[in-house]
Amino acid sequence: MLWSITKIVVFIALVAAAAFGAGYLLELEGGVRIVMAGQELNLTPITAVVALLALIVAIWVFLKLASLLVAVLRFINGDETAISRYFDRNRQQKGYQALSDGMMALASGEGELAMSKASRAERYLRKPELTNLITAQAAEMSGNRRKAEEVYKRLLKNERTRFVGVRGILRQKLADGDTDTALKLAETAFALKPKHAEIQDTLLTLQAQNEDWTGARKTLNAKLKHGTLPRDVHKRRDAVLALSEARDILDEGNDIEAREAAIEANRLSPDLIPAAVLAARGYIEKGSNRYAARVIKKAWDARPHPDLAAVFAEIEPDETPQARLKRFAKLLRTHPEDRETKLLEAELHIAAEDFPAARRALGDLAEVDPDARALTIMAAVERGEGASDAVVKGWLARALSAPRGPQWVCDNCHHIHAEWVPACDNCQSFDTLSCTAPPAAPVSSSTGVEMLPLIVGAIEDQTGDEGEDNTVPVSDPDVPDAELVDEEDVETVKQ
């Protein structure tokens, strides 16, 4: 409405200006005198202006007729397309101008204008491989997905634009959550352009989501072949895929094939903790304890982890606590200042009932960097050294609100996983899990968590019976040996 009013106002202004100019020229005295070849011609001002305009139009018509005459002469001389090119030249000029305007509108975020300009360019140029691209992207920008899909399907008919059409529909299916159709489209796009990095990543992610580990490894090899993935990253991710394949084979009940796949995964990436764990257990089942210990030792050298310690304990399940402490000395000598090493050594000393040594091994972790595991170990040490129930329960009360320690956390979305998986359950990112301590969230309580040790101590003073021994052996998930902890306290921590 506003645009229509503006056009009307501009038209009226132009008419008024023309009328004012004509009136001014009519009232103007004098004129233009032209003398040529003995002939004299006198023109009034308004006649002179009209004559000038007529001369300009005549020159323009003359140039056009001259161009047409040249085209006719070329046609007579054997150029069969000379005349058609003459008439098409103007159309092409208008078409390319409309195409340029459409691209500018698209870059400016004006989807409707871009579609209009693309339609105009198509009328003049008749080159759908150019105009359809702008139309599809402009339709997506405007939220007209139906129009965009229709144009993308038209692009599928041309070999030059088929990849663009497949990629466009693929993006729409991903936005809709239709991963099954998206996987087929990604495979088609990959077959058309195997070097395209975006399609490689999309196909790899979809294959990992569908647990097609064999296909994912082929895609990963293509990324390495075409130079879109560094060799060290390829080796690591190939190990992740081999490990995932091994776990699926194990679920199917094929232990031998799963064992070989796990060993292959560990060979590709010795520092991949889940691969080392599965490979070591495969060696233990074969009776190759020496190879299992070697796998664990190599992974522990890369980074200590409680899962590695648990499998290392499974190598000799019936050994005494003293013998286990001696055998674990190989691991404890590596990274002696690492947190996991200190916690493991403390647990081993507790199992051997050497509580002063456990306290020395734990050091100041319970005060400087406390988590539930360190505080629970400290409670066991206090119990073993004969501390009162109030002291033990105070440590366990602190463990209730303490961080849980390192866990499998996605580096991309920070989602916490109970166990390692090849792709994040939350954001579906591939190979983004690392064992780190998640950021601790503040705990809100009506009484204040920091008061729990005082509350537990007060209850102990009123109802505790220090003469009764309620200790029971408790197995730690990392070191399968007994710790002397109060049975009631253990139930509190489990809750």
C-alpha positions in Angstrom: 0.0 0.0 0.0 2.7 2.4 1.0 4.7 1.6 -2.1 1.7 2.2 -4.4 1.1 5.6 -2.8 4.8 6.5 -3.2 4.6 5.6 -6.9 1.5 7.8 -7.4 3.1 10.7 -5.7 6.3 10.4 -7.8 4.3 10.2 -11.0 2.3 13.3 -10.1 5.5 15.1 -9.2 7.1 14.2 -12.6 4.0 15.4 -14.5 3.9 18.6 -12.6 7.6 19.2 -13.3 7.1 18.5 -17.0 4.2 20.9 -17.2 6.2 23.6 -15.3 9.1 23.1 -17.6 6.9 23.4 -20.8 5.3 26.5 -19.5 8.6 28.1 -18.7 9.9 27.3 -22.2 6.8 28.8 -23.8 7.2 32.0 -21.9 11.0 32.2 -22.6 12.0 34.8 -25.2 14.5 34.3 -28.0 15.3 30.9 -29.6 17.8 28.9 -31.5 19.1 30.0 -35.0 20.6 27.3 -37.2 22.4 28.4 -40.5 23.8 25.7 -42.8 24.4 25.6 -46.5 22.7 28.9 -47.1 19.6 27.8 -45.2 18.5 29.4 -42.0 16.3 27.8 -39.4 14.8 29.6 -36.4 13.5 27.5 -33.5 11.7 28.6 -30.4 13.1 27.3 -27.1 10.5 24.5 -26.7 10.9 23.5 -30.3 14.7 23.3 -29.8 14.3 21.0 -26.8 11.9 18.7 -28.7 14.3 18.6 -31.6 17.2 17.7 -29.4 15.3 14.8 -27.9 14.2 13.6 -31.3 17.8 13.8 -32.5 19.0 11.6 -29.5 16.2 9.0 -30.3 17.2 9.0 -33.9 20.9 8.4 -33.1 19.9 5.5 -30.8 17.6 4.0 -33.5 20.4 4.4 -36.1 22.9 2.5 -33.9 20.4 -0.3 -33.3 19.7 -0.6 -37.1 23.4 -0.5 -37.8 23.9 -3.4 -35.4 21.1 -5.3 -37.0 22.5 -4.7 -40.4 25.9 -6.1 -39.3 24.2 -9.2 -37.9 22.3 -9.7 -41.3 25.6 -9.3 -43.2 27.2 -11.9 -41.0 24.2 -14.2 -41.5 24.5 -13.9 -45.2 28.2 -14.6 -44.9 27.5 -18.0 -43.3 27.1 -17.2 -39.6 23.8 -19.0 -38.9 23.4 -17.7 -35.3 24.3 -14.1 -36.0 20.7 -12.8 -36.1 19.5 -14.9 -33.1 22.5 -13.7 -31.1 21.6 -10.1 -31.9 18.1 -10.5 -30.4 19.3 -12.7 -27.5 22.0 -10.2 -26.5 19.5 -7.9 -24.9 17.7 -10.7 -23.1 21.0 -12.0 -21.7 21.9 -8.6 -20.4 18.6 -8.4 -18.6 18.8 -11.9 -17.4 22.3 -11.6 -16.0 21.3 -8.3 -14.3 18.3 -10.1 -12.7 20.6 -13.0 -11.7 23.1 -10.6 -10.1 20.3 -8.8 -8.2 19.0 -12.2 -7.0 22.4 -13.1 -5.6 22.7 -9.8 -3.9 19.2 -10.2 -2.4 20.2 -13.7 -1.2 23.3 -12.5 0.4 21.3 -9.7 2.1 18.8 -12.1 3.6 15.9 -11.0 1.4 14.5 -14.4 0.4 11.3 -13.3 -1.3 13.1 -10.7 -3.5 15.8 -13.3 -4.4 13.1 -15.7 -5.6 11.5 -13.0 -7.7 14.8 -12.0 -9.3 15.6 -15.7 -9.9 12.3 -16.2 -11.7 12.9 -13.1 -13.9 16.4 -14.4 -14.7 15.0 -17.7 -15.7 12.6 -16.1 -18.2 15.5 -14.3 -19.9 18.3 -16.8 -19.6 16.6 -20.2 -19.5 19.5 -21.7 -17.5 17.8 -23.6 -14.6 21.2 -24.9 -13.3 21.9 -21.3 -12.3 18.5 -19.9 -11.3 17.2 -23.0 -9.4 20.1 -22.8 -7.0 19.1 -19.3 -6.0 15.5 -20.2 -5.9 16.1 -23.2 -3.6 18.3 -21.3 -1.2 15.9 -18.3 -1.1 13.0 -20.6 -0.5 14.8 -22.2 2.5 15.7 -18.7 3.8 12.1 -17.7 3.6 10.9 -20.8 5.4 9.2 -22.2 2.3 10.6 -25.7 2.6 8.1 -27.2 0.2 9.2 -24.9 -2.6 12.8 -25.6 -1.7 12.3 -29.4 -1.9 10.5 -29.1 -5.2 13.4 -27.1 -6.7 16.0 -29.5 -5.3 14.1 -32.4 -6.9 14.3 -30.6 -10.3 18.1 -30.3 -9.8 18.3 -34.1 -9.5 17.4 -34.4 -13.2 20.6 -32.7 -14.4 23.9 -34.4 -13.9 25.7 -31.1 -13.3 23.4 -30.2 -10.5 22.4 -33.6 -9.1 24.9 -33.4 -6.2 23.5 -30.0 -5.1 20.0 -31.4 -5.2 20.9 -34.5 -3.1 22.8 -32.4 -0.6 19.8 -30.0 -0.3 17.3 -32.7 0.4 19.8 -34.4 2.7 19.9 -31.3 4.9 16.2 -31.1 5.0 15.9 -34.7 6.1 18.5 -34.2 8.8 16.5 -31.2 10.1 13.4 -33.3 10.2 15.2 -36.1 12.1 14.6 -38.7 9.3 18.0 -40.3 9.7 17.1 -43.4 7.7 16.4 -41.4 4.6 19.3 -39.1 5.3 21.7 -42.0 5.5 20.6 -43.2 2.0 21.0 -39.7 0.6 24.4 -39.3 2.3 25.6 -42.5 0.6 24.3 -41.2 -2.8 26.0 -37.9 -2.3 29.2 -39.6 -1.2 29.2 -41.8 -4.4 28.8 -38.6 -6.5 31.5 -36.6 -4.6 33.7 -38.8 -2.4 36.1 -35.9 -1.7 33.5 -33.7 -0.2 34.5 -33.2 3.4 31.0 -32.2 4.7 29.4 -35.2 3.1 32.1 -37.5 4.5 31.5 -36.2 8.1 27.7 -36.4 7.7 27.9 -40.0 6.4 30.3 -41.0 9.1 28.0 -39.6 11.8 24.9 -41.3 10.4 26.7 -44.6 10.1 27.9 -44.4 13.7 24.3 -43.6 14.8 23.1 -46.7 13.0 26.0 -48.8 14.3 27.2 -49.6 10.8 30.8 -49.9 11.9 32.0 -51.6 8.8 30.6 -48.8 6.6 31.9 -46.2 8.9 35.4 -47.6 8.7 35.2 -47.4 4.9 34.2 -43.8 5.1 37.0 -43.1 7.5 39.5 -44.6 5.1 38.1 -42.4 2.3 38.7 -39.3 4.5 42.3 -40.4 5.0 42.7 -41.2 1.3 41.4 -37.8 0.1 43.4 -35.8 2.7 40.5 -34.5 4.8 41.7 -36.3 8.0 45.1 -36.4 9.6 46.7 -39.8 9.9 46.9 -39.8 13.7 43.3 -38.8 14.1 42.3 -41.5 11.5 44.2 -44.1 13.5 42.4 -43.2 16.7 39.0 -43.1 15.2 39.5 -46.3 13.3 40.3 -47.9 16.7 37.1 -46.5 18.1 35.1 -48.1 15.3 37.0 -51.4 15.6 36.2 -51.4 19.3 32.5 -50.7 18.7 32.5 -53.5 16.1 34.1 -55.8 18.7 31.4 -55.0 21.3 28.6 -55.7 18.9 30.2 -59.0 17.9 30.5 -59.9 21.6 26.8 -59.1 22.2 26.0 -61.6 19.4 27.9 -64.3 21.3 30.9 -64.7 19.0 33.7 -64.5 21.6 36.6 -65.5 19.4 35.8 -62.9 16.6 35.1 -60.2 19.2 38.4 -61.0 20.9 40.3 -60.5 17.7 38.5 -57.3 16.9 39.3 -55.9 20.4 42.9 -56.8 20.0 42.9 -55.0 16.6 41.4 -51.9 18.2 44.0 -51.9 20.9 46.8 -52.3 18.4 45.5 -49.3 16.5 45.2 -47.1 19.6 46.9 -48.5 22.7 45.9 -45.5 24.8 42.1 -46.1 24.1 41.1 -47.3 27.6 37.9 -49.3 26.6 39.9 -51.0 23.8 42.7 -52.0 26.3 40.1 -53.3 28.8 38.3 -55.4 26.2 41.6 -56.7 24.7 43.0 -57.6 28.1 39.9 -59.5 29.0 40.2 -61.4 25.7 43.8 -62.3 26.5 42.7 -63.5 30.0 40.0 -65.7 28.5 42.7 -67.2 26.3 44.9 -67.7 29.3 47.5 -65.3 28.0 47.9 -63.3 31.3 51.3 -62.0 30.3 49.8 -60.3 27.2 46.9 -59.0 29.2 49.3 -57.4 31.7 51.3 -55.9 28.9 48.2 -54.3 27.3 47.1 -52.8 30.7 50.6 -51.5 31.4 50.9 -49.8 28.1 47.4 -48.1 28.5 48.3 -47.2 32.1 51.5 -45.5 30.9 49.3 -43.3 28.6 46.8 -42.5 31.4 45.9 -44.2 34.7 42.2 -45.3 34.9 40.2 -47.3 37.4 38.9 -49.7 34.7 42.5 -50.6 33.8 43.2 -51.4 37.5 40.1 -53.5 37.8 41.1 -55.6 34.8 44.7 -55.9 36.1 43.2 -57.3 39.3 41.2 -59.9 37.2 44.5 -61.4 35.9 45.1 -63.0 39.4 41.7 -63.0 41.1 42.8 -65.4 44.0 46.0 -63.7 45.1 46.5 -62.4 48.6 46.3 -58.6 49.3 50.1 -58.6 50.0 50.8 -60.4 46.7 48.4 -58.0 44.8 50.1 -55.0 46.3 53.5 -56.4 45.1 52.2 -57.1 41.6 50.5 -53.7 41.3 53.8 -52.0 42.1 54.5 -52.1 38.3 51.6 -49.7 37.8 52.2 -47.6 40.9 55.7 -46.7 39.8 54.2 -45.1 36.7 52.8 -41.6 37.3 53.3 -41.7 41.1 51.9 -38.2 41.5 48.7 -39.0 39.5 45.5 -38.9 41.4 44.3 -42.3 40.2 47.7 -43.8 41.3 47.3 -42.4 44.8 43.8 -43.7 45.2 44.6 -47.1 43.9 47.6 -47.5 46.2 45.5 -46.4 49.2 42.9 -49.0 48.3 45.5 -51.7 48.0 46.9 -50.8 51.5 43.4 -50.9 53.0 42.9 -54.3 51.5 46.1 -55.4 53.2 45.0 -53.7 56.4 47.9 -51.3 56.4 46.0 -48.2 57.3 48.9 -45.8 58.1 50.4 -46.7 54.6 47.0 -46.0 53.1 46.8 -42.6 54.7 50.3 -41.8 53.4 49.4 -43.0 49.9 46.3 -40.9 49.9 48.2 -37.8 51.0 46.1 -34.6 51.1 43.6 -35.5 48.4 40.7 -35.7 50.8 41.3 -32.1 51.8 42.8 -30.5 48.6 40.8 -32.3 45.9 38.0 -34.3 47.6 35.6 -36.5 45.7 33.3 -39.3 46.8 35.9 -42.0 46.3 38.7 -40.2 48.2 36.4 -39.3 51.1 35.1 -42.9 51.3 38.7 -44.2 51.4 39.5 -41.7 54.2 36.5 -43.0 56.1 37.8 -46.6 55.8 41.3 -45.4 56.9 39.8 -43.8 60.0 37.7 -46.9 60.8 40.8 -49.1 60.4 42.8 -46.9 62.8 40.1 -47.1 65.4 38.5 -43.7 65.0 35.0 -43.1 66.5 31.9 -43.7 64.5 31.2 -39.9 64.5 34.5 -39.3 62.7 33.8 -42.1 60.2 30.3 -40.9 59.5 31.5 -37.4 59.2 33.7 -38.4 56.3 30.9 -40.4 54.7 28.5 -37.4 55.1 31.0 -35.3 53.1 31.1 -38.0 50.5 27.4 -37.6 49.9 27.8 -34.1 48.5 31.2 -34.4 47.0 31.8 -34.7 43.2 31.8 -38.2 41.8 35.2 -37.8 40.3 36.3 -38.3 36.6 33.6 -39.7 34.4 33.0 -40.1 30.6 32.1 -36.6 29.5 31.4 -35.4 26.0 33.8 -32.7 25.0 31.2 -31.1 22.7 28.1 -30.9 24.9 29.5 -31.9 28.3 26.9 -34.7 28.6 27.9 -37.3 31.3 27.8 -41.0 30.4 27.8 -43.9 32.7 30.1 -45.8 30.4 32.1 -45.2 27.3 30.3 -45.1 23.9 31.6 -44.2 20.5 29.1 -41.4 19.9 27.6 -39.1 22.4 24.0 -40.0 23.4 23.0 -36.4 23.6 24.6 -34.5 20.6 25.5 -37.6 18.5 29.1 -36.4 18.1 31.6 -39.1 17.2 34.6 -39.9 19.4 34.2 -36.9 21.7 34.1 -38.7 25.1 37.0 -38.3 27.5 37.4 -39.3 31.1 37.4 -36.0 33.0 35.8 -34.5 36.1 32.6 -32.7 35.1 32.0 -29.3 36.4 30.5 -29.5 39.9 27.0 -28.0 40.3 26.2 -26.2 43.6 24.0 -28.3 45.9 21.1 -26.6 47.6 19.8 -27.8 50.9 17.5 -26.3 53.5 20.0 -27.1 56.2 23.1 -26.8 54.2 25.2 -29.8 53.1 28.2 -28.5 55.0 26.3 -29.2 58.3 26.0 -33.0 57.5 29.1 -34.0 59.5 27.8 -32.1 62.5 24.4 -33.6 62.2 25.7 -37.2 61.9 28.1 -36.6 64.8 25.2 -35.4 67.0 23.1 -38.5 66.2 26.1 -40.7 67.0 26.6 -39.1 70.4 23.0 -39.8 71.3 22.4 -43.3 69.8 25.7 -44.8 68.9 27.0 -47.9 70.6 30.8 -47.9 70.4 31.1 -51.3 72.0 29.4 -53.1 69.1 31.3 -54.0 66.0 29.1 -53.7 62.9 31.9 -53.8 60.3 31.5 -55.9 57.1 33.7 -56.4 54.1 32.8 -54.1 51.2 34.1 -54.7 47.7 35.4 -51.7 45.7 34.5 -51.8 42.0 38.1 -51.0 41.1 40.0 -53.3 43.5 38.0 -56.4 44.5 39.2 -56.6 48.1 37.5 -56.0 51.4 37.5 -52.7 53.1 36.3 -52.4 56.7 33.5 -49.8 56.7 30.5 -49.6 58.9 27.5 -51.4 57.3 25.1 -48.6 58.1 27.5 -46.0 56.6 27.8 -48.0 53.4 24.1 -48.0 52.9 24.1 -44.3 53.4 26.7 -43.8 50.7 24.9 -46.1 48.3 21.7 -44.1 48.7 
